[in-house]
Amino acid sequence: MKQVKAYGTKVVNAPLEELTISRRSLRPSDVEFEVLYCGICHSDLHSIKGDFGEPFLPLVPGHEILGRVTAIGADVKDFQVGELVGVGCIVGSCGHCDSCHEGLEQFCDEGVTFSFNSADKISGGQTFGGFSKTYVCEDKYVLHMPAFDNLPMAAPLLCAGITVYSPLRHWQAGPGKHVGVHGIGGLGHLAVRIAKAMGAEVTVFTTSPSKVTDAKRLGADHAILSSDTDAIKQMRGKIDFIIDTVSAGHDVNSYLNLLRHDGSVVVVGLPNEPLQVAAYSVVRGRHSLSGSNIGGIAETQEMLDFCYKHGIVAEGEVLPISRVNEALDRLERGDIRYRFVLDLKEL
């Protein structure tokens, strides 16, 4: 075991502080890397606050982890020391269920091991995330990170990017398809950029007047205020599917009613309260309310390569790890467009 510096908390809903954690010794199939940057996801904040239930303690968040390889196990063939790599949400799955065989590790029948706040099936205890000096992961869950020009802002692709890329691919966004994006935040701004790069027509729905302008800057063809009932009505029956990124309570029926026949509203946000669906909203037009959750390892690599080819990264701010509590506080207040990334070089 190796002692490593990290930022985390020993109690629920408390500021993060510098801690020392243990990383396992390198196994034959492991990759060890120095963490250069780690994005901050809303789920990090939820975990710190205990919104998902009592977390493992001490808790070290972070699952948008980007770094440079420092050591490889004897059996590792696909990675080299010095290479840029990434680790997203998943660091373990059973490997033998139907989902795993289909490259859908995120739906593993036996449950995935997440990159933080998960039972560690290899070392015991719990997994610690990327707010740390180093990370160790089995090679089949490590991703080759292209050399993005804006490398820090590529880190959020490892969660936010794949969260929107996967449904866009599954519902076949592309030329001739009209995609709606509900909400422009950490997920939504990437959904606009990726959908446009796939060749789709994109309409954004937002509650914020300032984000109407921003949506068009990001590449959206149309941007509509959710309160503009006339503009909403004009979109009825015109959209093939809508990615719903909103994590607050909202009326999903008003978006189901905008779909063409056989269209779907795809939920990727996580509202605390259940969504209420009127039967007529789905019966009419054979509409559906669907969901999507990150993506498998192969699809995540595909997403990284696609975003590199099209010059897509997140927008936001890079802060040193010592300012992590400032970033979390601002994230909770919505004071960021659109993602925070932590620079780990101070550790």
Secondary structure, 3 states (H helix, E strand, C coil): CEEEEEEEECCCCCCCEEEEEEECCCCCCEEEEEEEEEEECHHHHHHHHCCCCCCCCCECCCCCEEEEEEEECCCCCCCCCCCEEEECCEEECCCCCHHHHCCCHHHCCCCCEECCCCECCCCCCECCCCCECEEEEEHHHCEECCCCCCCHHHHHHHCHHHHHHHHHHHCCCCCCCEEEEECCCCCHHHHHHHHHHCCCEEEEEECCHHHHHHHHHHCCCEEEECCCHHHHHHCCCCEEEEEECCCCCCCCHHHHCCEEEEEEEEECCCCCCCCCCCHHHHHHHHCEEEECCCCCHHHHHHHHHHHHHHCCCCCEEEEEHHHHHHHHHHHHHCCCCCEEEEECCCC
